[in-house]
């Protein structure tokens, strides 16, 4: 187990190097000159521009820029934004918001996804199963910017039931509807996954054996059907948590939530390569760790899987 | 656990059985399944049988005969849409057929136990073995420190030792075991037992005194038998045998079921167990709450023969000592006869015969039973019988139509080919080429007709026309009295279902991109038979039928040998339970040994299922092994048609004689043995 963990952690090194290089190259390849963009409508002062380029190493070849970034990153110095803010401060401001939003979305999709999935799976073919299936299909097929904008317009603007935008340092109620929008697609998948798992597990031989033991319907359902059905659901949720922590670019844009997704989008627009790469690296670490947790969780839930 | 049931007690059992009446009485049971289009399929029709206390009763029949369904109806565990539509099921005189699920919960485990068929799928992979035994004990609120004995077992035990009260049924606890052994040792020393005898006795104690399984009176009894005085023995037993914990009881149950090192094993997961060990665990679970009736649904059919015997021996011993009645479900008549006192034979949902085992075996009345007797794998001496005899059997079966089945008279000839002609247009030639010229013959139900001839004699063309893959130029092919050329839509699909081909080239007839599983499952899928799960089960059965391991399911044709592929092709042909199989040079591409194996397989399948074969080959040696009748073809014409023996002994035509001479070693006797 210890060896396995060590191996997984070591595996992260090439992953980190590869992704940072790739992202750096992509940002570098973006059209437009970020320095010129800073001057906006005013004429570009070449001397000042050259000074800024030198300050941010933008005058050096791509690979040197990248290596310089890596060197600084190793000492946890991620540099500054063009506006002079330390990148770490920018990220530290955005992350808590995204974590709040992500966790709310996570609980929303987990709780409602599993509950509706169980109802659907146990009552396969009944009318509520059909209704649940149709709704989940709708949620899967309609993009989040449609559900998001529609909800924002009707619930927020027309009927004033929810705050229209979240703004700085949003609270629980500011994030409630955005979290529902963010979690809705995954919820639909979880419903379908839980439903199919339940309905296939219920026909398993060991479920019949459990009944033959004289166990009550309730304990058969909980101990044998549910327990086994939730294994793939839990792993799906674990992976989704990583995705949610990455922030939701679209949802955060719609509701003006200043989280990681919002920050990433803005920094791509401004061509802030260091900021983009820093965020992406961090997100990737979160993702890899979440995946590792999922794998370990999987082993804990299913004894047939053991890591050595 | 080791007491022998002697003749005296046997007589006593019989007396008790008479006195108490049947433990389980099933009368005119009818079980229906509802299909998707709301039709009722009668799985069990008017089945009646009884099980007396302590008795082994076997229900024998092929898959789909309703034997498992009957048993599941008794347990209230009918799968899917199954439901009881008529008849009664009485357990200890109480009608349980109309019970609600909650009421069944109370019976299951404590009154009726189940040992299911497939040990691989019947244990939940995520729980430890011990936990799964514990569930059974907990669900029925079992007292884990005391043994629960049936009235029958009590009466039997009373013969040997007077069981004085509930306390005497207290289990040994693992915590107290060392002290118990210590005291036993000093007691033995005190009465002057020493040397080898001392060692033997102590070893016996160590082996026999299993915590959670052996009880106080057994300990006292063992000590008394070793020479310790009554008072001393009971004193030791009372002092140290004070009840077991849940863990002890679980280990005790598992070790009773024959699992070595049970305490450790209980902490393992099912995937760490072999099939045989899992089945032992399932036996422990089935018997955990000491049910009066144990339903053993093909408990060993998934295991290999040696393990099968061990496990059944053990189960027999265990149920005898506990006085548990067993309803034993099997497809193997020999196995049933060996184990059960009473046999019930089921066929197509009905009980066609029942009686004492030996009687059924020695004087089978119903033709289906006769066929079972002939095919029973354990009755080795009778297993391989000549094709001719089997043919007669199959005819006899026709005379005894199972009541309730379509009484519409079926003709003796399942396939008739009448003046069949097929002409092909050859390129750059005016006249048509007659591949098949005015050929007539018929295949009798349950027999094999071989078409022999060199390549180009038109035999494969005949096969293709019989399969309705080619349209004849003139003449007709009739199947079950109906002209196949008129078949369309549903009728054609039905025909395709009942007439299946096995082609020559096993390399070409399996899609290389399909896994073996998918290949065999495909016909079931096309004909919309069953759901995913039942199809998977069917595929496993089919693989078992052609003696291939389940592990090939995930493999691809290129990973298998020619003989193996041909078995897969046969399994695929058998998937839809056809009446007729058309084997077009089915064994020609195989080497002699493999050929023999496949022929035997085909022989066995014919005996078991009453199939008819149209067997196309160029090899007369093969014909002798498999065919009842032979048609010899040359240049598209039928030159000779006679029984196999006639063709071999008195060939009429020169061409046939030439063919016969071409058999290597043809004068040697090529029997079926």
Interface residues (C-beta under 8 A of the other chain):
Chain A: X200 X203 X204 X205 X206 X208 X209 X210 X211 X212 X213 X214 X215 X216 X217 X219 X223 X224 X227 X228 X231 X301 X302 X303 X304
Chain B: X75 X77 X79 X80 X101 X102 X105 X106 X107 X108 X109 X110 X112 X113 X114 X116 X118 X121 X122 X123 X124 X125 X126 X127 X128 X135 X136 X139 X140 X269 X271 X282 X285 X286 X288 X289 X533
